[in-house]
C-alpha cells in the first residue's frame, strides 16, 4: 500500500550503492547542523555518482528540476527554492562544494563541484580558460522509485496482474518516467479508480500536456474533479 512517509524497506538482491567518502562521516557530518544542507550534500554524492562525464558538476537549476527531491525541501515552490539556494551557499561556505562561474552563450552560469582533486582542477581550469563545460550541460538525473517495484505496487494497490497487464506495465516503464507511474497509481488509489485504463489515461494526459507534480499531489478534491471523466473519455 502506498503510504506517504512510510518506507517499505530495501529490496532483496543486488542494489546500486552510492559511494560516500569516509571523511564525510568523520569531519562533515558532526559539523552540519542544517537539515537542508545535509539533504543537499547527500544528494550531490548520489547524483554525481550517476553521471558519466569525466568532469562532474551541478547547477542550482539542475537540482531544482528534480521534483521528487524538491518536494522534501519545502511545502511550496518558493520555500523549496529558498531552502535549496541556502543549502548550496552553506555547502560552499563549509567547503563541501566549490563554486565556479562560466560565461555561457547568453548568461553567466554558476557551477558547483565536489571539493575533490577533480573538482579543484576544474575550478582552476575555469579560471585559466583551459576548460569549459559542454554547451548542453550535464545529463538529467532524477530521484525516482526503482522501476522493479511497479509490479508489486500495482498488485498491492490496484489488483492482480494478468500477463496482458504485466506487458502493459513493462511497456509503460519504457515510455514514462518511473515517478510518473508511481504517482499515477497513487492518484488512482486516492480517487478510488483502481484500474489500468484510468492510470494509463493520467499518464497520457501528462505526456501530452506536461504535469505540475506539486499541484497533482496537493488538492485531493481538485484531483478528483480533474480526472473524474478519464475512465470514459481517456483521450479527450
Protein Blocks (a to p, Z undefined) as FASTA:
>chain_A
ZZehiagbjaehjdddddddfklmmmmmmmmccfklmmmmmmmmmmmmmpcbfbdcddfk
lmmmmmmlmmmnojbfklmmmmmmmmmmmmmmnomaccdddddfkbccdddddddfklmm
mmmmmmnopaccdfkopadddddddfklmmmmmmmmnoccdfklmmmmmmmmmmpcfklm
mmmmmmmmmnopacfklmmmmmmmmmmnopafklmmmmmmlmmmmmmmmmmmmmZZ
